[in-house]
């Protein structure tokens, strides 16, 4: 997985919007969110290529870039690398509430909640 490429693409689009000084919603949506969509597609294609796996539906297969779970996983993977990098730069103290490690804990807690819901057959 070429995480560095995805991180650079995210960083470049955030730079174009000058979002370091704050998010301007129309510009953020048009530039950053559109790029995140493209990144999720590209990452999904790479994920499928790297794993050789397929996304099976009951009667057919979907390419990873067309299956919502693998497309969202790909977005999460791309964002996780960028979040790890930027939060380590901005919040280097591990005791900061949004240090890279604490951000990862929050992501893991959310993921584990979803797993718990699925295991108990609950809907979110």
Helices and strands as residue ranges (DSSP letters): H 3-16, G 19-21, H 25-27, I 28-33, H 34-51, E 55-56, E 61-62, G 64-66, H 68-90, H 100-119
